[in-house]
Amino acid sequence: MSGMAVGLSVFAGLMFLLVFRIHVGIGMFFAGSAAFLAMNGGDFNALLFTLNNLAYARLSNYDLAVIPLFMLMGQFATNGGLSKALFRCAAAFIGHFRGGLAMAATGACAGFGAICGSSLATAATMGQVALPELRAHGYSGRLATGTLAAAGTLGILIPPSVPLVIYAVLTQESIGKLFVAAVIPGLIAMVGYMLVIRLLVTITPASGPAGPRVSWPQRLAALVEVLPVLGVFLVVIVGIYGGWANPTEAASIGAAACGVLAFLRGGMRLPGLRLSIIGTAHATAMIYMVLLGADVLNAGLAITQLPVELATWVKTSGLPPLAVMVAILLIYVLLGCVMDSLAMILLTIPIFYPVVMGLDFWGLSSPDKSIWFGILALMVVEIGLVHPPLGMNLFIIQKLSKDTPYLETAKGVMPFLASDLLRIILLVLAPGVCLWLVHLNT
């Protein structure tokens, strides 16, 4: 068999394994091993030698230390009650508008995402905080669950973002520049979701009634309560991009600051600390397992020359670059129906990245194109988290809202997906939306 045939067969085999719910890290490990053995005449010694080098090279990467630190930061925020403070602050300012509590939940998700880095954690945490309040104030199940499922995706779009760290490691891109590039698209996503809520409650006023008005002294007190959270975000982002701290150092400071804040607020004691450490260990182990599996798969595919041949074929096919980009984004949406965000990034970037870098988009330089594609990929991966029928955020919110049928939750996210589509079109046609802040400091 040719290298291309082996590569395609291995990829098909991986999809087969995933259909039967094999863990994505294990599936990529076996698929990559099969490709490696097929291209090396079944030489197990060569495979074992490669595995030894891959494991050491990956896990000794200093940049990857930011992952457990960001996960720990999110765990401290979750178990320390910071999520409740964020929701109370947002609700104090806009909760008295029609649909205001749903908008407040969206803003709180964005704020929590700024100290978390995980969409699943954001959806689960803010769902526990905001869902009872929304239902108690008469919000429809469709609007409440749809809002929280969609707004939970802000956890990976608002930096810091674990998938962006993985993208940076895979492409040798600057973590700081990617984080800065994600800020404006993240804010646009938050505003877009709020506009969707406003539109929905205008069409159906009973779905999102106005809440009680809060006095200005209470609003200011709620704002003061979350200022330290804003401080943590600024320390991490400004520290990384300003050059006075590398990503690992900034993440360490952020995690320590979140731990201190959680302790001072009274939400973090020994049981909470234990839960935070165990939760961080579980999440980090899962991510590292997927990383190792992806490395084995990428090594196997590299030997088959599938990524190189695919990039060459696309480059010589005469297809317009924009058509290629649309096809890539559609593939991401389809993969999002069966895979989680991290697996999609690890599986597709080694294949799609050379294709994108070999094409001309709006005259962008290679560094700009790399950052732009990273943000685009992240936004489409984000759609996969809420895209029916298998969006992970849908299941998380559904588990928390037992009185709302799954079909209602799925219908509830559809208007938010329309907002996502408009945002992606904007970013495809206007790369400067994500690159402006990056160039501001150059």
C-alpha positions as CSV (number, residue, x, y, z in Angstrom):
1,M,0.0,0.0,0.0
2,S,1.1,3.6,-0.7
3,G,1.7,6.0,2.2
4,M,-1.4,7.9,1.3
5,A,-3.5,4.7,1.3
6,V,-2.1,3.7,4.7
7,G,-2.8,7.2,6.1
8,L,-6.4,7.2,4.9
9,S,-6.9,3.6,6.2
10,V,-5.5,4.5,9.6
11,F,-7.7,7.6,9.8
12,A,-10.8,5.6,8.9
13,G,-9.9,3.0,11.5
14,L,-9.6,5.8,14.1
15,M,-13.1,7.0,13.3
16,F,-14.4,3.4,13.6
17,L,-12.8,3.2,17.1
18,L,-14.3,6.5,18.2
19,V,-17.8,5.4,17.0
20,F,-17.5,2.6,19.5
21,R,-16.7,5.0,22.3
22,I,-13.0,4.1,22.6
23,H,-11.2,6.9,24.6
24,V,-9.9,9.3,22.0
25,G,-6.3,9.2,23.5
26,I,-6.2,5.4,23.3
27,G,-7.8,5.4,19.8
28,M,-5.2,7.8,18.5
29,F,-2.4,5.7,20.1
30,F,-3.5,2.5,18.4
31,A,-4.1,4.2,15.1
32,G,-0.7,5.9,15.1
33,S,1.0,2.7,16.2
34,A,-0.7,0.8,13.3
35,A,0.5,3.4,10.8
36,F,4.0,3.3,12.2
37,L,4.2,-0.5,12.0
38,A,2.7,-0.6,8.5
39,M,5.3,1.8,7.2
40,N,8.2,0.1,9.0
41,G,7.5,-3.5,8.0
42,G,6.1,-4.4,11.4
43,D,9.3,-3.4,13.3
44,F,8.2,-3.2,17.0
45,N,11.6,-2.1,18.2
46,A,11.4,1.0,16.0
47,L,8.0,1.7,17.4
48,L,9.1,1.3,21.0
49,F,12.1,3.5,20.5
50,T,9.8,6.2,19.0
51,L,7.3,5.9,21.8
52,N,10.1,6.4,24.4
53,N,11.4,9.5,22.7
54,L,7.9,10.9,22.1
55,A,6.8,10.5,25.7
56,Y,9.9,12.2,27.0
57,A,9.8,15.0,24.4
58,R,6.1,15.8,25.1
59,L,6.0,15.6,28.9
60,S,9.3,17.5,29.4
61,N,7.9,20.5,27.4
62,Y,8.0,23.4,29.8
63,D,5.1,25.2,28.1
64,L,2.7,22.3,29.0
65,A,3.1,23.2,32.6
66,V,0.5,26.0,32.1
67,I,-2.2,23.4,31.6
68,P,-2.4,22.0,35.2
69,L,-1.9,25.6,36.5
70,F,-4.8,27.0,34.5
71,M,-6.9,24.0,35.5
72,L,-6.0,24.6,39.2
73,M,-6.9,28.2,38.8
74,G,-10.4,27.2,37.5
75,Q,-10.8,24.6,40.3
76,F,-10.0,27.3,42.9
77,A,-12.5,29.6,41.3
78,T,-15.2,26.8,41.3
79,N,-14.7,25.5,44.8
80,G,-14.0,28.9,46.3
81,G,-17.3,30.5,45.3
82,L,-15.9,33.1,42.9
83,S,-18.5,32.0,40.3
84,K,-21.3,33.1,42.5
85,A,-19.8,36.5,43.0
86,L,-19.5,37.0,39.2
87,F,-23.2,36.1,38.6
88,R,-24.4,38.3,41.5
89,C,-22.4,41.2,40.1
90,A,-23.7,40.9,36.6
91,A,-27.3,40.3,37.8
92,A,-27.1,43.4,40.0
93,F,-26.4,45.6,37.0
94,I,-28.6,44.1,34.3
95,G,-30.9,41.7,36.0
96,H,-33.8,44.1,36.1
97,F,-34.1,44.2,32.3
98,R,-36.3,41.6,30.5
99,G,-33.9,38.7,29.9
100,G,-31.4,40.4,32.1
101,L,-30.7,37.4,34.3
102,A,-29.9,35.3,31.2
103,M,-27.6,38.1,30.0
104,A,-26.0,38.2,33.5
105,A,-25.4,34.5,33.2
106,T,-23.6,35.1,29.9
107,G,-21.5,37.8,31.3
108,A,-20.7,35.7,34.4
109,C,-19.6,32.8,32.0
110,A,-17.3,35.2,30.2
111,G,-15.8,36.4,33.6
112,F,-15.4,32.8,34.8
113,G,-13.8,31.8,31.5
114,A,-11.2,34.5,32.1
115,I,-9.9,32.5,35.1
116,C,-10.8,29.0,34.1
117,G,-9.8,28.0,30.5
118,S,-12.3,25.1,30.1
119,S,-15.8,25.3,28.6
120,L,-17.1,22.1,30.3
121,A,-16.0,23.5,33.7
122,T,-17.6,26.9,32.9
123,A,-20.9,25.3,31.8
124,A,-21.0,23.0,34.8
125,T,-20.1,25.6,37.4
126,M,-22.3,28.5,36.1
127,G,-25.1,26.0,35.4
128,Q,-25.2,25.2,39.1
129,V,-25.1,28.9,40.1
130,A,-27.4,30.5,37.5
131,L,-29.9,27.8,36.5
132,P,-31.8,27.7,39.8
133,E,-32.0,31.6,39.7
134,L,-33.3,31.6,36.1
135,R,-35.9,29.0,36.8
136,A,-37.0,30.7,40.1
137,H,-37.6,34.0,38.2
138,G,-39.8,32.3,35.7
139,Y,-37.4,31.9,32.7
140,S,-38.5,29.2,30.2
141,G,-36.5,26.0,30.3
142,R,-35.5,26.5,26.7
143,L,-34.0,29.9,27.2
144,A,-32.4,29.1,30.5
145,T,-30.7,25.9,29.3
146,G,-29.9,27.2,25.8
147,T,-28.2,30.3,27.3
148,L,-26.0,28.4,29.7
149,A,-25.0,25.7,27.2
150,A,-24.0,28.4,24.6
151,A,-22.4,30.8,27.1
152,G,-20.4,28.0,28.6
153,T,-18.3,27.9,25.4
154,L,-16.9,31.3,26.4
155,G,-14.7,29.3,28.8
156,I,-12.3,28.4,26.0
157,L,-12.8,31.5,23.9
158,I,-12.0,34.0,26.6
159,P,-8.3,33.6,27.5
160,P,-6.7,31.8,29.1
161,S,-7.8,28.8,27.0
162,V,-6.4,25.3,27.2
163,P,-7.1,24.5,23.5
164,L,-5.2,27.6,22.5
165,V,-2.2,26.4,24.6
166,I,-2.4,23.1,22.8
167,Y,-2.6,24.8,19.4
168,A,0.4,27.0,20.4
169,V,2.5,23.9,21.3
170,L,1.6,22.1,18.1
171,T,2.3,25.0,15.8
172,Q,5.2,26.6,17.8
173,E,3.1,29.8,18.0
174,S,3.2,32.4,20.8
175,I,0.8,31.6,23.6
176,G,0.6,35.3,24.6
177,K,-0.2,36.4,21.1
178,L,-3.0,33.8,20.7
179,F,-4.5,34.8,24.1
180,V,-4.5,38.5,23.1
181,A,-6.0,37.7,19.6
182,A,-8.9,35.8,21.3
183,V,-9.9,38.8,23.5
184,I,-12.0,40.7,20.9
185,P,-13.6,37.7,19.3
186,G,-14.5,36.5,22.9
187,L,-16.1,39.9,23.7
188,I,-18.0,39.9,20.4
189,A,-19.3,36.4,21.2
190,M,-20.5,37.6,24.6
191,V,-22.2,40.6,23.2
192,G,-23.7,38.5,20.4
193,Y,-25.2,36.1,22.8
194,M,-26.7,38.9,24.8
195,L,-28.3,40.4,21.7
196,V,-29.7,36.9,20.9
197,I,-31.3,36.8,24.4
198,R,-32.7,40.3,23.9
199,L,-34.2,39.3,20.6
200,L,-35.7,36.1,22.0
201,V,-37.4,37.9,25.0
202,T,-38.7,40.6,22.6
203,I,-40.4,37.9,20.5
204,T,-41.6,35.9,23.6
205,P,-41.7,38.2,26.6
206,A,-42.9,35.5,29.0
207,S,-39.7,33.4,28.4
208,G,-37.5,35.9,30.2
209,P,-39.3,38.2,32.7
210,A,-37.5,41.1,34.3
211,G,-35.9,40.6,37.7
212,P,-35.9,43.0,40.7
213,R,-34.0,46.3,40.5
214,V,-30.9,46.5,42.8
215,S,-29.9,49.8,44.5
216,W,-26.6,51.4,43.5
217,P,-24.9,50.8,46.8
218,Q,-25.6,47.1,46.4
219,R,-24.3,47.2,42.8
220,L,-21.1,48.9,43.9
221,A,-20.6,46.3,46.6
222,A,-21.1,43.5,44.1
223,L,-18.6,45.1,41.7
224,V,-16.0,45.5,44.5
225,E,-16.4,41.8,45.2
226,V,-15.3,40.7,41.7
227,L,-12.6,43.3,41.1
228,P,-9.9,40.8,42.3
229,V,-11.1,38.4,39.6
230,L,-10.5,41.1,37.0
231,G,-7.1,41.7,38.6
232,V,-6.2,38.0,38.2
233,F,-7.2,38.1,34.5
234,L,-5.1,41.2,33.9
235,V,-2.1,39.8,35.7
236,V,-2.2,36.7,33.5
237,I,-2.8,38.3,30.1
238,V,-0.8,41.5,30.6
239,G,2.0,39.6,32.3
240,I,2.3,37.2,29.3
241,Y,1.9,39.7,26.5
242,G,3.8,42.4,28.3
243,G,6.9,40.2,28.6
244,W,7.5,40.4,32.3
245,A,6.3,36.8,32.9
246,N,6.3,33.8,30.6
247,P,3.0,31.8,30.4
248,T,4.0,29.3,33.1
249,E,5.0,32.0,35.5
250,A,1.8,34.1,34.8
251,A,-0.3,30.9,35.2
252,S,1.4,30.2,38.6
253,I,0.7,33.7,39.8
254,G,-2.9,33.4,38.6
255,A,-3.4,30.1,40.3
256,A,-1.9,31.3,43.6
257,A,-4.0,34.5,43.5
258,C,-7.2,32.5,42.9
259,G,-6.3,30.2,45.8
260,V,-5.8,33.2,48.1
261,L,-9.0,34.9,46.9
262,A,-11.0,31.7,47.5
263,F,-9.6,31.3,51.0
264,L,-10.2,34.9,52.0
265,R,-13.8,34.7,50.7
266,G,-14.3,31.8,53.0
267,G,-15.2,29.3,50.3
268,M,-11.9,27.5,50.3
269,R,-11.0,25.2,53.2
270,L,-9.3,21.9,53.4
271,P,-12.1,19.8,51.7
272,G,-12.2,22.4,48.9
273,L,-8.5,22.4,48.5
274,R,-8.5,18.6,48.3
275,L,-11.3,18.7,45.7
276,S,-9.3,21.3,43.7
277,I,-6.1,19.2,43.6
278,I,-7.9,16.0,42.7
279,G,-10.0,17.7,40.0
280,T,-6.8,19.3,38.5
281,A,-5.0,15.9,38.6
282,H,-7.9,14.1,36.8
283,A,-8.3,16.8,34.1
284,T,-4.5,17.1,33.5
285,A,-4.1,13.3,33.3
286,M,-6.8,13.1,30.7
287,I,-5.3,16.0,28.6
288,Y,-1.8,14.5,28.7
289,M,-3.1,11.1,27.7
290,V,-4.8,12.6,24.7
291,L,-1.6,14.6,23.9
292,L,0.5,11.4,23.9
293,G,-2.0,9.6,21.8
294,A,-2.0,12.5,19.3
295,D,1.8,12.5,19.2
296,V,1.8,8.8,18.2
297,L,-0.8,9.4,15.6
298,N,1.0,12.4,14.2
299,A,4.3,10.4,14.0
300,G,2.5,7.6,12.1
301,L,0.8,10.0,9.7
302,A,4.1,11.9,9.2
303,I,5.7,8.7,7.9
304,T,2.8,8.1,5.5
305,Q,3.3,11.6,4.2
306,L,-0.5,12.1,4.3
307,P,-0.4,15.7,5.6
308,V,2.3,16.8,3.1
309,E,0.6,15.1,0.2
310,L,-2.8,16.6,1.2
311,A,-1.3,20.1,1.5
312,T,0.3,19.7,-1.9
313,W,-2.9,18.4,-3.5
314,V,-4.9,21.3,-2.2
315,K,-2.2,23.8,-3.3
316,T,-2.2,22.5,-6.8
317,S,-5.9,21.8,-7.1
318,G,-6.7,25.4,-8.2
319,L,-9.4,25.7,-5.5
320,P,-9.9,29.2,-4.2
321,P,-8.3,29.6,-0.7
322,L,-11.7,30.7,0.7
323,A,-13.4,27.5,-0.5
324,V,-10.7,25.5,1.2
325,M,-11.1,27.4,4.4
326,V,-14.9,26.9,4.3
327,A,-14.4,23.1,3.8
328,I,-12.1,22.9,6.7
329,L,-14.5,24.8,9.0
330,L,-17.4,22.5,7.9
331,I,-15.3,19.4,8.7
332,Y,-14.7,20.9,12.2
333,V,-18.5,21.3,12.7
334,L,-19.1,17.7,11.6
335,L,-16.3,16.4,13.9
336,G,-17.8,18.4,16.7
337,C,-20.8,16.1,16.6
338,V,-18.7,13.1,17.7
339,M,-15.5,14.4,19.3
340,D,-14.5,16.8,22.1
341,S,-12.7,20.1,21.5
342,L,-9.2,19.0,22.6
343,A,-9.3,15.8,20.5
344,M,-10.4,17.9,17.4
345,I,-7.5,20.3,17.8
346,L,-4.9,17.5,18.3
347,L,-6.3,15.4,15.5
348,T,-6.7,18.0,12.8
349,I,-4.1,20.7,13.3
350,P,-1.2,18.6,12.0
351,I,-3.2,18.0,8.8
352,F,-5.0,21.3,8.3
353,Y,-2.2,23.7,9.5
354,P,0.2,22.9,6.6
355,V,-2.7,23.3,4.1
356,V,-3.7,26.7,5.5
357,M,-0.1,28.0,5.7
358,G,0.4,27.1,2.1
359,L,-2.4,29.3,0.8
360,D,-2.8,33.0,0.5
361,F,-5.6,34.6,2.6
362,W,-6.0,38.4,2.2
363,G,-2.3,38.8,1.8
364,L,-1.6,37.8,5.5
365,S,1.9,37.1,6.6
366,S,2.7,33.6,7.9
367,P,2.7,34.7,11.6
368,D,-0.6,36.5,11.2
369,K,-2.1,33.6,9.3
370,S,-1.1,31.2,12.0
371,I,-2.8,33.3,14.7
372,W,-5.9,33.9,12.6
373,F,-6.4,30.2,11.8
374,G,-5.9,29.3,15.5
375,I,-8.7,31.7,16.6
376,L,-10.9,30.5,13.7
377,A,-10.3,26.8,14.6
378,L,-11.1,27.6,18.3
379,M,-14.4,29.2,17.4
380,V,-15.6,26.3,15.2
381,V,-14.5,23.8,17.9
382,E,-16.5,25.9,20.3
383,I,-19.6,25.3,18.1
384,G,-19.0,21.5,18.4
385,L,-19.5,21.8,22.2
386,V,-23.2,22.9,21.7
387,H,-24.0,21.4,18.3
388,P,-26.8,18.8,18.6
389,P,-27.0,15.9,18.9
390,L,-23.8,15.2,20.9
391,G,-22.5,18.6,22.1
392,M,-20.9,18.1,25.5
393,N,-22.3,21.3,27.0
394,L,-25.8,20.2,26.1
395,F,-25.4,17.1,28.2
396,I,-23.9,18.9,31.1
397,I,-26.7,21.5,31.3
398,Q,-29.3,18.7,30.7
399,K,-28.0,16.8,33.7
400,L,-28.4,20.0,35.8
401,S,-31.9,20.8,34.5
402,K,-33.9,17.6,34.9
403,D,-37.2,19.3,34.3
404,T,-36.3,20.5,30.7
405,P,-36.3,17.9,27.9
406,Y,-33.2,17.5,25.9
407,L,-35.0,18.5,22.7
408,E,-35.9,21.8,24.4
409,T,-32.3,22.5,25.3
410,A,-31.2,21.6,21.7
411,K,-33.8,24.0,20.3
412,G,-32.6,26.6,22.8
413,V,-29.1,26.8,21.5
414,M,-30.1,27.2,17.8
415,P,-30.3,31.0,17.9
416,F,-26.9,31.1,19.6
417,L,-25.5,28.9,16.9
418,A,-26.8,31.5,14.3
419,S,-24.8,34.2,16.3
420,D,-21.7,32.0,16.1
421,L,-22.1,31.6,12.4
422,L,-22.2,35.3,11.8
423,R,-19.2,35.8,14.1
424,I,-17.2,33.2,12.1
425,I,-18.1,34.9,8.8
426,L,-17.0,38.2,10.2
427,L,-13.6,36.8,11.3
428,V,-13.1,34.9,8.0
429,L,-13.7,38.1,6.0
430,A,-12.0,40.5,8.4
431,P,-8.9,38.9,10.1
432,G,-8.1,42.2,11.6
433,V,-10.8,41.6,14.2
434,C,-8.4,39.2,16.0
435,L,-5.1,40.7,14.8
436,W,-5.6,44.3,15.8
437,L,-4.7,43.9,19.5
438,V,-1.7,41.7,18.5
439,H,-0.3,44.4,16.2
440,L,-1.1,47.2,18.8
441,N,2.1,46.3,20.8
442,T,4.4,45.8,17.8
